[in-house]
Amino acid sequence: MRVVVLRETQPGEARVGLVPESIKKLSAGKNEIWVEAGAGKGAGINDSEYEAAGAKVTSDRTQLLPAAEVLVCVQRPSDSYMAAMRPGSVVLGFLRPLDEPAALEPAVGLTLTTFAVELIPRITRAQAMDALSSMATVVGYKAVLIAASQLPRMFPLLMTAAGTVAPARVLVLGAGVAGLQAIATAKRLGAVVDVARDLDRAEAVALGAGAHCFPLPCSPGRRHSPPCLARLAVLTDGQALRRSSPPARPRPGCAPFRGTRDTARCRSRSGGSGPCRAP
């Protein structure tokens, strides 16, 4: 079987469909791997590393597409790329069929077989193919780094001869894969972390979010609406990290987080710690 990996053309996309470690495993199964020159540049992988892993590297994209039996990509290939492939070929990547179904209609007309990795069932047997969890881990980590760079102060507690600077406070909305990574990263940077989720105090401590776990006061359908988020603003120094969005669902919006009267009343009723419900 001939497997082809192209260089991603979408602006800002640094990922690549296959890394040398995966190519070694595919080559061991007597598959022929072709990689477009420069495909791994954004991910810090040289063409020589692909060749050492058993892949063949070429810069002629027009030759690769018609010969491909399986095209491994990150972003969905353009219509012209799919038109250059022979019928019956397989396209594997983040294809977003539920978000943009019309964009995959050319693949249906060309009788291509498509596999959207974001829709692979998240079950025990498919853990090695769980693309959503791996990307959510990166999202949670990177979100904290972006927040730290945007906040006009430092995250950790600082005790110097000139005085003491209190640590920054970060509110994480949700405690899924991305949320757990965000909590861990923010704590490593020295911030005080609160998590907004329907958990009791003991579970919040287990998550590494200190003794504060602020329950979500709104119905599930309104939990990410600006009024609901405003009532959850316990807060933080304006740094609120929201959860990542699953396929085919709108990304949750965020409102500016600042201290509110509801928050003051809520914390007053709870004695300043532990879970409490906003009015």
N, C-alpha and C positions, 0 to 999 in steps of 0.2 A: 504494500500500500504506500502510495506517495503522499506525504504530509507536507504542506507548504505553510510557511510563516512569513507574512508580509510586514513591512515597516508601517507602523501606524501613522496616519496622515492628519488626524484631528489635532488642531492646535492645543498644546498643553498636555497631550497624552504621552506619558513617559513609560507606560507599561508595554510588555511584549507578550505575545501569545504563548511562547514556550521558552524556558530557560535551559541552559546546557544540561543540568541534572535530569530534566524530563526527557531531553533528547537522547541521553544515554540509555534510558529505560526503553524508549521506543525503538531505538536502533538495535537493542538486544533482541527485540521481537521481529527482526528482519524487515523493518519498515524503512523506506527511503525518505529522508528528511531534507527538505530544501528550505533555506532561509534567505530572505532578501538582504543584501548588504546594508548594514546600518540599522537593522531591525532592533537590536538590543542597545543601541547607543544611549537612549534616554534612561535605560535601566542600569547603565554602567557595565554592559556586557559587550566585549569586543567580538568582531567576526572570527578572530582566531580561536576564541573559546568555543564557539559553535563548531568550528571545524575539528577541534580537538575532541569534541563530544561525539563526532561522527556525522555531522550534518554537512551538506554541500551549500556553499554560499555563492550567490550570483546577484548581479545588479539588474538583470533583465526581467523586469516584472511581467512584461508581455509574454514571456516564455513560461513563467511560473503558473499563471492562472489557468491556461488551457490544459496544462498537464496535471493539475492538482486533483487528487481524489478526495482529500480532506484539507480544508482551509481553516487554520486555527488563527483566530484574531481576538482582539480585545473589544474594540468598537465594531459596530455593524458595518460591513463593507458597503461601498457605494453601489448604485445600480449598474454602473459601467463595469465594475469588477465582477459582479455576479453574472452579468451578461457574457463576460469572457470565459466563464467556467463551462465545462461540459455538463450536459444533463446527467442527473444522478449523483453529482458530487455532494459532499457534505460540508456545511459551514458551521463552525463551532465558535461561540463567543458570547459576549453580552449583547444580545440582539434586540432586547426590549420589545417583544411581540405584544405584550399587554399594554404598554405605554404608547407605542406607535405602530399599531397593526398594519396600517396602510403601507408603511415603509418596507414590509416584507412581502407584499403582493408580487413584486417582480420575481422573488425566489420561488413562489408557487407556480408562476407562469413558466419558469425555466426548469421546473421539476427538480429543484434542488432540495436536499434534505437539510433542515436546520435544527440545531440544538442550542437553546438559550441556557447558558450555564446558571443564570440567576434563578431559573425555575426548577433546577434539580431538587428533588425532595430532600428536606433537611432531616434525614433519618440516620440512624447509627451506621448502616451499611454504606451510606454515601458521604460520610464525614470528610473523606479525602477530597471530595469534589465540591465541598461547601464553599462556593465562591463568595456568597453573601457574608458569611461570618469572617472570612479572611479580609474582605474589604472593609467590613464594619470595624474590625480591630484597628485598621489603619486610620479610618475616619475618626474614631474616638481619640486616638493618639494625636493626630494632626490637629484636631479641633482645639485641644488644649494648648498646643504650641502656638496656633494662630491667636487664640485669646490672650496668651501671655505676651505675645509681641504687640498686640493692640492696646493692652491695658497700660495706662500711664503710671505704673508703679510695679514693684517687684512682687513676686508671689510669696517668697518665704518670710518668716519672722527674722528680723535683723536686730541684733543687739550690739550697738557700737558705743564708742566713747561719746559720740555726739547725741546719743539717745536711742530709743527703741522704736522700730517701725513694725506695726502689727501686720500679720500675714493677710494676704488677699483672701477673699471668700469666693468660692465658685459654686454655682447651683447647676446640677446636672439633671436634666429632665429625662427620666426613664433610666432603667438599669438593665438594659439588654447587653448584647455583645459590645456595641459601641459605648454605651454608658459605663459599663464596668471598666473598659480600657481608659475612658476619660477620667473616671474616679481615681484609678491607680496612677495615671500620669500626673494629674493635678496634685495628688498627695506627694508624689516624688519631688515635685517642684516646690513643695512647702506650703501649698495653699490649704485653707480650711475648706473642706468639701461638704456640701449638703446635697442630698439627692431627693428629688420630688417623685415619689412613687407610693403606691398603696402597700407599704411595708410597715411592720412594727419596728420599734426601736432596736430590739436585739438583731433583727435582720439588717438594719442599716449599719450597725457596728460591724457585722460580719462582712458587709460590702466594702468596708474601709472608708465609709463616709462619716465617721465620727458618730456622735450621739444624736444627730439631727436627721430625721427622716420625715419630710413634710408631705403628708398625703395629698393626693390630687383631689381638689374639692369639687370639680365639675364632672358632668357626665362624660362617658368615654368619647362621645362625638364632639365635645366642646373643650376638651382638655388643652388644646393648643390654640384656642382663640385668645385674642389680646385681653379681654376682660378676665379670663381665667388665669392667664399668665401673670397679669398684674396682681391678682390676689395671692399668687404664689411667691411674689417677690419678697424674699425674706431679708434681704440680700446682701448680697454679694456686692462686689464692686462693679456692677454692671456687666459681669461676665456670666452669661447663661448659655449652657451648651445643650442643644436639643438633640433628640434622637435622629438616627438616619432613617430615610424613608424606604420602605419595602417596595418591590416592583408593583407597578400599576396603581400606586396610591400617591396622592399629592404630598409633597414635602411639607411638614408642619411649619407654620409661620411663627415668628417670635416677635413679641412686643418689647420696647425698651424697658429694661428692668431697673426700677428705682424703689426705694422704700415707700410703703404706702401706709395709710392709717389702718387699713384692714390688717396689714402685717403686724403693726404695733399692738393692736388689740389681740390678735391671734397669739402672739408670743407672750403677751401679758397674761392671758388666760392659762397658758401652758407653763408659766413660771420661767420662761426663757429657754426651755429645752424640751426635747421630746416631741412627738407628733401632735399636731393640733389641726383643727378644721376651720378654714376661713368661713366667715358668715355667708 
